[in-house]
C-alpha cells in the first residue's frame, strides 16, 4: 500500500520513520535501501517500507513480509500488500508523520 505526503510534511524521512519504530535496512544482496519494523525478536514477520522522493511528494510503499523470500524457478515472496493489517499500519505511520510535523511547528 502506498502513502504519499507533501514534502513540507516530512522534513526528515529517517526521523519520521524512526518515530514510527522503523530502522534503516540495506539488503545485503541487492544493496537496496529500505526500512523495517520487526514484529518479533526474529527477522520475520516484519513491516517493510520503501521511501521514494518524488520532488514535491514523498511516497512510502509499505508491505508485510511474513517470511524470508524463497527463490527458485519462480520468485516466491510471502508478503501482504493490502488488507486490514496494512491499513492499520499505514494509519499508524500517518499519525507519526502528523506528530513530527506538529512538534516541528
ZABA-517454 format. One record per residue: residue number from 1; residue in one letter; chain; x, y, z negated of N, C-alpha, C in turn. Coordinates in nm, 3 decimals, always signed. Layout:
// ZABA-517454
+------+------+-------+---------+---------+---------+---------+---------+---------+---------+---------+---------+
: resi : resn : chain :     n.X :     n.Y :     n.Z :    ca.X :    ca.Y :    ca.Z :     c.X :     c.Y :     c.Z :
+------+------+-------+---------+---------+---------+---------+---------+---------+---------+---------+---------+
:  NUM :    A :     A :       X :       Y :       Z :       X :       Y :       Z :       X :       Y :       Z :
...
+------+------+-------+---------+---------+---------+---------+---------+---------+---------+---------+---------+
//
This chain:
// ZABA-517454
+------+------+-------+---------+---------+---------+---------+---------+---------+---------+---------+---------+
: resi : resn : chain :     n.X :     n.Y :     n.Z :    ca.X :    ca.Y :    ca.Z :     c.X :     c.Y :     c.Z :
+------+------+-------+---------+---------+---------+---------+---------+---------+---------+---------+---------+
:    1 :    X :     A :  +0.085 :  -0.116 :  +0.000 :  +0.000 :  +0.000 :  +0.000 :  +0.090 :  +0.123 :  +0.000 :
:    2 :    X :     A :  +0.051 :  +0.220 :  +0.075 :  +0.133 :  +0.341 :  +0.087 :  +0.069 :  +0.457 :  +0.012 :
:    3 :    X :     A :  +0.154 :  +0.533 :  -0.055 :  +0.116 :  +0.657 :  -0.122 :  +0.196 :  +0.769 :  -0.059 :
:    4 :    X :     A :  +0.131 :  +0.878 :  -0.024 :  +0.202 :  +0.991 :  +0.035 :  +0.179 :  +1.114 :  -0.050 :
:    5 :    X :     A :  +0.288 :  +1.183 :  -0.081 :  +0.284 :  +1.302 :  -0.165 :  +0.351 :  +1.417 :  -0.091 :
:    6 :    X :     A :  +0.302 :  +1.540 :  -0.111 :  +0.373 :  +1.654 :  -0.054 :  +0.509 :  +1.669 :  -0.124 :
:    7 :    X :     A :  +0.608 :  +1.710 :  -0.049 :  +0.743 :  +1.726 :  -0.103 :  +0.742 :  +1.812 :  -0.229 :
:    8 :    X :     A :  +0.656 :  +1.912 :  -0.234 :  +0.652 :  +2.002 :  -0.350 :  +0.612 :  +1.929 :  -0.478 :
:    9 :    X :     A :  +0.544 :  +1.817 :  -0.466 :  +0.501 :  +1.741 :  -0.584 :  +0.612 :  +1.654 :  -0.641 :
:   10 :    X :     A :  +0.716 :  +1.629 :  -0.562 :  +0.825 :  +1.540 :  -0.606 :  +0.958 :  +1.609 :  -0.579 :
:   11 :    X :     A :  +1.014 :  +1.669 :  -0.683 :  +1.142 :  +1.737 :  -0.663 :  +1.258 :  +1.637 :  -0.666 :
:   12 :    X :     A :  +1.241 :  +1.526 :  -0.740 :  +1.347 :  +1.426 :  -0.751 :  +1.283 :  +1.288 :  -0.755 :
:   13 :    X :     A :  +1.294 :  +1.213 :  -0.647 :  +1.231 :  +1.082 :  -0.635 :  +1.278 :  +0.987 :  -0.745 :
:   14 :    X :     A :  +1.407 :  +0.983 :  -0.771 :  +1.462 :  +0.891 :  -0.871 :  +1.402 :  +0.921 :  -1.008 :
:   15 :    X :     A :  +1.395 :  +1.049 :  -1.047 :  +1.339 :  +1.085 :  -1.178 :  +1.193 :  +1.043 :  -1.190 :
:   16 :    X :     A :  +1.116 :  +1.066 :  -1.085 :  +0.974 :  +1.030 :  -1.087 :  +0.959 :  +0.879 :  -1.102 :
:   17 :    X :     A :  +1.034 :  +0.804 :  -1.023 :  +1.021 :  +0.659 :  -1.028 :  +1.076 :  +0.600 :  -1.159 :
:   18 :    X :     A :  +1.179 :  +0.660 :  -1.214 :  +1.227 :  +0.614 :  -1.345 :  +1.121 :  +0.639 :  -1.451 :
:   19 :    X :     A :  +1.053 :  +0.750 :  -1.441 :  +0.945 :  +0.781 :  -1.535 :  +0.837 :  +0.673 :  -1.527 :
:   20 :    X :     A :  +0.816 :  +0.618 :  -1.408 :  +0.716 :  +0.512 :  -1.388 :  +0.773 :  +0.374 :  -1.421 :
:   21 :    X :     A :  +0.901 :  +0.367 :  -1.463 :  +0.959 :  +0.240 :  -1.503 :  +1.040 :  +0.168 :  -1.397 :
:   22 :    X :     A :  +1.055 :  +0.230 :  -1.281 :  +1.128 :  +0.168 :  -1.170 :  +1.278 :  +0.193 :  -1.181 :
:   23 :    X :     A :  +1.355 :  +0.098 :  -1.132 :  +1.501 :  +0.109 :  -1.128 :  +1.547 :  +0.103 :  -0.983 :
:   24 :    X :     A :  +1.651 :  +0.180 :  -0.949 :  +1.706 :  +0.170 :  -0.814 :  +1.760 :  +0.029 :  -0.790 :
:   25 :    X :     A :  +1.746 :  -0.019 :  -0.667 :  +1.791 :  -0.153 :  -0.631 :  +1.847 :  -0.148 :  -0.490 :
:   26 :    X :     A :  +1.964 :  -0.208 :  -0.471 :  +2.023 :  -0.221 :  -0.338 :  +2.031 :  -0.370 :  -0.308 :
:   27 :    X :     A :  +1.964 :  -0.412 :  -0.200 :  +1.963 :  -0.552 :  -0.162 :  +2.106 :  -0.595 :  -0.127 :
:   28 :    X :     A :  +2.156 :  -0.701 :  -0.192 :  +2.295 :  -0.742 :  -0.166 :  +2.319 :  -0.793 :  -0.024 :
:   29 :    X :     A :  +2.215 :  -0.838 :  +0.044 :  +2.232 :  -0.890 :  +0.180 :  +2.214 :  -0.781 :  +0.285 :
:   30 :    X :     A :  +2.105 :  -0.705 :  +0.276 :  +2.076 :  -0.604 :  +0.378 :  +2.133 :  -0.467 :  +0.345 :
:   31 :    X :     A :  +2.171 :  -0.446 :  +0.218 :  +2.222 :  -0.317 :  +0.169 :  +2.115 :  -0.207 :  +0.175 :
:   32 :    X :     A :  +1.989 :  -0.247 :  +0.183 :  +1.878 :  -0.152 :  +0.188 :  +1.844 :  -0.105 :  +0.047 :
:   33 :    X :     A :  +1.825 :  +0.026 :  +0.030 :  +1.791 :  +0.083 :  -0.100 :  +1.641 :  +0.081 :  -0.122 :
:   34 :    X :     A :  +1.602 :  +0.048 :  -0.245 :  +1.461 :  +0.049 :  -0.283 :  +1.455 :  +0.063 :  -0.434 :
:   35 :    X :     A :  +1.338 :  +0.039 :  -0.491 :  +1.317 :  +0.048 :  -0.635 :  +1.236 :  -0.072 :  -0.679 :
:   36 :    X :     A :  +1.264 :  -0.123 :  -0.800 :  +1.190 :  -0.237 :  -0.852 :  +1.144 :  -0.210 :  -0.994 :
:   37 :    X :     A :  +1.031 :  -0.273 :  -1.028 :  +0.978 :  -0.273 :  -1.164 :  +0.954 :  -0.418 :  -1.201 :
:   38 :    X :     A :  +1.039 :  -0.471 :  -1.288 :  +1.027 :  -0.612 :  -1.329 :  +0.910 :  -0.626 :  -1.425 :
:   39 :    X :     A :  +0.835 :  -0.734 :  -1.408 :  +0.719 :  -0.759 :  -1.492 :  +0.749 :  -0.859 :  -1.603 :
:   40 :    X :     A :  +0.861 :  -0.930 :  -1.592 :  +0.906 :  -1.026 :  -1.693 :  +1.057 :  -1.010 :  -1.708 :
:   41 :    X :     A :  +1.117 :  -1.093 :  -1.791 :  +1.263 :  -1.089 :  -1.806 :  +1.334 :  -1.136 :  -1.681 :
:   42 :    X :     A :  +1.268 :  -1.221 :  -1.603 :  +1.325 :  -1.270 :  -1.478 :  +1.317 :  -1.165 :  -1.369 :
:   43 :    X :     A :  +1.373 :  -1.197 :  -1.254 :  +1.374 :  -1.102 :  -1.143 :  +1.240 :  -1.098 :  -1.069 :
:   44 :    X :     A :  +1.162 :  -1.205 :  -1.081 :  +1.029 :  -1.215 :  -1.019 :  +0.931 :  -1.258 :  -1.124 :
:   45 :    X :     A :  +0.807 :  -1.216 :  -1.118 :  +0.748 :  -1.122 :  -1.024 :  +0.794 :  -0.979 :  -1.053 :
:   46 :    X :     A :  +0.783 :  -0.895 :  -0.953 :  +0.824 :  -0.755 :  -0.965 :  +0.748 :  -0.670 :  -0.865 :
:   47 :    X :     A :  +0.725 :  -0.545 :  -0.903 :  +0.676 :  -0.448 :  -0.805 :  +0.799 :  -0.399 :  -0.730 :
:   48 :    X :     A :  +0.783 :  -0.381 :  -0.601 :  +0.893 :  -0.340 :  -0.513 :  +0.845 :  -0.220 :  -0.435 :
:   49 :    X :     A :  +0.925 :  -0.115 :  -0.432 :  +0.884 :  +0.012 :  -0.373 :  +0.994 :  +0.066 :  -0.283 :
:   50 :    X :     A :  +0.953 :  +0.109 :  -0.165 :  +1.043 :  +0.180 :  -0.073 :  +0.998 :  +0.325 :  -0.067 :
:   51 :    X :     A :  +1.091 :  +0.417 :  -0.082 :  +1.061 :  +0.560 :  -0.074 :  +1.117 :  +0.613 :  +0.057 :
:   52 :    X :     A :  +1.032 :  +0.686 :  +0.131 :  +1.073 :  +0.741 :  +0.260 :  +1.047 :  +0.891 :  +0.261 :
:   53 :    X :     A :  +1.150 :  +0.967 :  +0.293 :  +1.138 :  +1.112 :  +0.304 :  +1.100 :  +1.146 :  +0.447 :
:   54 :    X :     A :  +0.983 :  +1.203 :  +0.465 :  +0.934 :  +1.237 :  +0.599 :  +0.922 :  +1.389 :  +0.616 :
:   55 :    X :     A :  +1.021 :  +1.462 :  +0.568 :  +1.020 :  +1.607 :  +0.584 :  +0.927 :  +1.675 :  +0.486 :
:   56 :    X :     A :  +0.804 :  +1.699 :  +0.526 :  +0.705 :  +1.766 :  +0.441 :  +0.647 :  +1.672 :  +0.335 :
:   57 :    X :     A :  +0.659 :  +1.542 :  +0.356 :  +0.600 :  +1.444 :  +0.265 :  +0.700 :  +1.338 :  +0.224 :
:   58 :    X :     A :  +0.671 :  +1.276 :  +0.110 :  +0.746 :  +1.159 :  +0.064 :  +0.645 :  +1.046 :  +0.054 :
:   59 :    X :     A :  +0.679 :  +0.931 :  +0.112 :  +0.590 :  +0.816 :  +0.112 :  +0.651 :  +0.704 :  +0.029 :
:   60 :    X :     A :  +0.569 :  +0.648 :  -0.059 :  +0.606 :  +0.530 :  -0.136 :  +0.529 :  +0.412 :  -0.078 :
:   61 :    X :     A :  +0.600 :  +0.308 :  -0.042 :  +0.539 :  +0.185 :  +0.010 :  +0.557 :  +0.079 :  -0.099 :
:   62 :    X :     A :  +0.447 :  +0.038 :  -0.161 :  +0.450 :  -0.049 :  -0.279 :  +0.393 :  -0.186 :  -0.247 :
:   63 :    X :     A :  +0.460 :  -0.290 :  -0.298 :  +0.403 :  -0.425 :  -0.292 :  +0.451 :  -0.504 :  -0.413 :
:   64 :    X :     A :  +0.391 :  -0.619 :  -0.434 :  +0.424 :  -0.705 :  -0.546 :  +0.491 :  -0.831 :  -0.492 :
:   65 :    X :     A :  +0.617 :  -0.851 :  -0.532 :  +0.689 :  -0.973 :  -0.496 :  +0.658 :  -1.078 :  -0.601 :
:   66 :    X :     A :  +0.593 :  -1.187 :  -0.562 :  +0.559 :  -1.292 :  -0.657 :  +0.675 :  -1.386 :  -0.683 :
:   67 :    X :     A :  +0.757 :  -1.407 :  -0.579 :  +0.873 :  -1.496 :  -0.593 :  +0.977 :  -1.457 :  -0.490 :
:   68 :    X :     A :  +1.093 :  -1.516 :  -0.503 :  +1.202 :  -1.488 :  -0.411 :  +1.163 :  -1.534 :  -0.270 :
:   69 :    X :     A :  +1.195 :  -1.454 :  -0.168 :  +1.166 :  -1.497 :  -0.031 :  +1.238 :  -1.627 :  +0.002 :
:   70 :    X :     A :  +1.171 :  -1.711 :  +0.078 :  +1.235 :  -1.834 :  +0.125 :  +1.249 :  -1.822 :  +0.276 :
:   71 :    X :     A :  +1.370 :  -1.823 :  +0.322 :  +1.395 :  -1.805 :  +0.464 :  +1.433 :  -1.937 :  +0.527 :
:   72 :    X :     A :  +1.368 :  -1.968 :  +0.634 :  +1.395 :  -2.089 :  +0.709 :  +1.361 :  -2.058 :  +0.853 :
:   73 :    X :     A :  +1.281 :  -2.143 :  +0.913 :  +1.238 :  -2.117 :  +1.051 :  +1.149 :  -1.994 :  +1.056 :
:   74 :    X :     A :  +1.060 :  -1.982 :  +0.961 :  +0.973 :  -1.865 :  +0.953 :  +1.006 :  -1.789 :  +0.827 :
:   75 :    X :     A :  +0.995 :  -1.659 :  +0.832 :  +1.022 :  -1.579 :  +0.714 :  +0.900 :  -1.583 :  +0.623 :
:   76 :    X :     A :  +0.917 :  -1.642 :  +0.507 :  +0.808 :  -1.652 :  +0.412 :  +0.835 :  -1.555 :  +0.298 :
:   77 :    X :     A :  +0.739 :  -1.472 :  +0.268 :  +0.751 :  -1.375 :  +0.160 :  +0.624 :  -1.379 :  +0.079 :
:   78 :    X :     A :  +0.634 :  -1.414 :  -0.048 :  +0.517 :  -1.423 :  -0.134 :  +0.488 :  -1.286 :  -0.193 :
:   79 :    X :     A :  +0.445 :  -1.194 :  -0.109 :  +0.418 :  -1.059 :  -0.154 :  +0.272 :  -1.022 :  -0.137 :
:   80 :    X :     A :  +0.225 :  -0.939 :  -0.230 :  +0.090 :  -0.883 :  -0.221 :  +0.104 :  -0.737 :  -0.179 :
:   81 :    X :     A :  +0.031 :  -0.699 :  -0.077 :  +0.041 :  -0.564 :  -0.023 :  -0.084 :  -0.480 :  -0.047 :
:   82 :    X :     A :  -0.190 :  -0.542 :  -0.097 :  -0.310 :  -0.469 :  -0.131 :  -0.389 :  -0.549 :  -0.234 :
:   83 :    X :     A :  -0.500 :  -0.496 :  -0.278 :  -0.580 :  -0.563 :  -0.379 :  -0.578 :  -0.486 :  -0.510 :
:   84 :    X :     A :  -0.654 :  -0.533 :  -0.608 :  -0.670 :  -0.460 :  -0.734 :  -0.540 :  -0.439 :  -0.812 :
:   85 :    X :     A :  -0.450 :  -0.535 :  -0.810 :  -0.324 :  -0.520 :  -0.884 :  -0.240 :  -0.408 :  -0.824 :
:   86 :    X :     A :  -0.233 :  -0.404 :  -0.693 :  -0.156 :  -0.299 :  -0.624 :  -0.224 :  -0.164 :  -0.643 :
:   87 :    X :     A :  -0.355 :  -0.160 :  -0.634 :  -0.429 :  -0.034 :  -0.654 :  -0.405 :  +0.023 :  -0.793 :
:   88 :    X :     A :  -0.405 :  -0.064 :  -0.894 :  -0.381 :  -0.021 :  -1.031 :  -0.240 :  +0.035 :  -1.046 :
:   89 :    X :     A :  -0.142 :  -0.031 :  -0.986 :  -0.004 :  +0.016 :  -0.993 :  +0.012 :  +0.149 :  -0.920 :
:   90 :    X :     A :  -0.053 :  +0.165 :  -0.807 :  -0.045 :  +0.291 :  -0.732 :  -0.107 :  +0.405 :  -0.813 :
:   91 :    X :     A :  -0.215 :  +0.379 :  -0.883 :  -0.276 :  +0.480 :  -0.969 :  -0.180 :  +0.519 :  -1.081 :
:   92 :    X :     A :  -0.108 :  +0.422 :  -1.135 :  -0.010 :  +0.450 :  -1.241 :  +0.105 :  +0.536 :  -1.187 :
:   93 :    X :     A :  +0.150 :  +0.508 :  -1.065 :  +0.255 :  +0.588 :  -1.003 :  +0.206 :  +0.730 :  -0.980 :
:   94 :    X :     A :  +0.083 :  +0.745 :  -0.933 :  +0.026 :  +0.878 :  -0.912 :  +0.022 :  +0.958 :  -1.043 :
:   95 :    X :     A :  -0.010 :  +0.891 :  -1.154 :  -0.009 :  +0.959 :  -1.284 :  +0.132 :  +1.002 :  -1.322 :
:   96 :    X :     A :  +0.232 :  +0.920 :  -1.292 :  +0.371 :  +0.955 :  -1.322 :  +0.413 :  +1.077 :  -1.241 :
:   97 :    X :     A :  +0.374 :  +1.083 :  -1.115 :  +0.405 :  +1.199 :  -1.031 :  +0.340 :  +1.324 :  -1.090 :
:   98 :    X :     A :  +0.215 :  +1.313 :  -1.130 :  +0.143 :  +1.428 :  -1.189 :  +0.208 :  +1.472 :  -1.318 :
:   99 :    X :     A :  +0.250 :  +1.378 :  -1.401 :  +0.313 :  +1.411 :  -1.529 :  +0.443 :  +1.485 :  -1.508 :
:  100 :    X :     A :  +0.528 :  +1.437 :  -1.418 :  +0.655 :  +1.502 :  -1.391 :  +0.632 :  +1.640 :  -1.332 :
:  101 :    X :     A :  +0.538 :  +1.654 :  -1.241 :  +0.506 :  +1.783 :  -1.181 :  +0.461 :  +1.881 :  -1.288 :
:  102 :    X :     A :  +0.375 :  +1.836 :  -1.379 :  +0.325 :  +1.921 :  -1.487 :  +0.438 :  +1.966 :  -1.578 :
:  103 :    X :     A :  +0.530 :  +1.875 :  -1.612 :  +0.642 :  +1.907 :  -1.700 :  +0.739 :  +2.005 :  -1.637 :
:  104 :    X :     A :  +0.750 :  +2.001 :  -1.505 :  +0.844 :  +2.091 :  -1.435 :  +0.788 :  +2.231 :  -1.419 :
:  105 :    X :     A :  +0.659 :  +2.247 :  -1.440 :  +0.598 :  +2.381 :  -1.424 :  +0.624 :  +2.468 :  -1.543 :
+------+------+-------+---------+---------+---------+---------+---------+---------+---------+---------+---------+
//
